[in-house]
Amino acid sequence: RYIENNFIIQKGEQLDKMVYIVDGFVSIEERSSDDSRRGAGELCGEELLRWPFCLYFPHQKPLATESVKAIGFVKALALNASDLQSVSS
């Protein structure tokens, strides 16, 4: 669960989770206004899914390519990098 204005993912930081938005909306910062919101049923941080196929797996997590911030109250399911790493090993 995230409250208004909480950063869920920050651009340039190591991506340690992917979130599936269950309820509410998030703002994608540094995007055009046409594609700056995501809501229920959409993903953020999906770059994490490619991580097990990278040469640097599992030593270096990928960097987030966008900042994601909660707009109001947001419920989300998370796939943590540590979970993905244990399944892929």
N, C-alpha and C positions, 0 to 999 in steps of 0.2 A: 504494500500500500504506500502511496506517495501523496503528499499534500501539495497544495498550490505553490508553485514556484520552486519546488525541489528539483534539483538536477538529478536525473536518473542515469544519464550517460554524459560525459564531458569530452568534447572533441580534443584529440591529441593525447588523452590519457590511455593507459592500457585498458583494453576492453575485457572486463572480467565477468560480464553477463550479457545475455540477450533477453529481451523482454517481449512477451506477448500480451498486448493490451486487452484486458477483459472488460473493463468499464472505464469510461472517461476519455479525456483527450490529452495528447501531449503536443508540445510545440517543438518543431525541428528548427533550431536556430541556424542562421546563415544559409537559408534556402529561399527560393522564390516564394512569393505569397501564395501561389497556386498549389504548392506542395509543402506547405509549412506546418500542416497538422496531420496527425494520425489518430485513429480512434480504435474502438473495439474491433478485434479480429486482425489487427495489423501488428507487424514486428518492428522492433528497433534493435540495432546491434547485430543484425543478421550476418555480419562479416565473421562473427565468431564461428559460424558453421563451417567456414573454409579453413579454419585454423588447423585441424588435424591433418590436412593435406599439404601444409607448408613445410619447407625444409627446416625451419627453426622450431617446429613443434617438438616437445612441449615446453621448451625453455623460455621462449619469449612470446607473450600474448600480443595479438595485433593491436594497433592503435585505433581508437574510435575515430571515425571520419566525420561525425556530426555530434552536436550537443542536443540532448533531448531533455525537455523540462516539462513538468506536470502543469496542466492547465486545470485548476480546481483539484478535486479528489480523483485519483487514478488507482484502479486495481489492476495488477499485472501479475502474470506468472513469469518466473525467471528461470533460465537455464544458465547456471553458473559455469564459469570456465573450469573450475575444479571438477565439477560433475562430468563435463564433457571429456576432460582429460582422463578420468578414471574409466569411462566407457570405451574410449578410443585406444587405451593401452592394451 
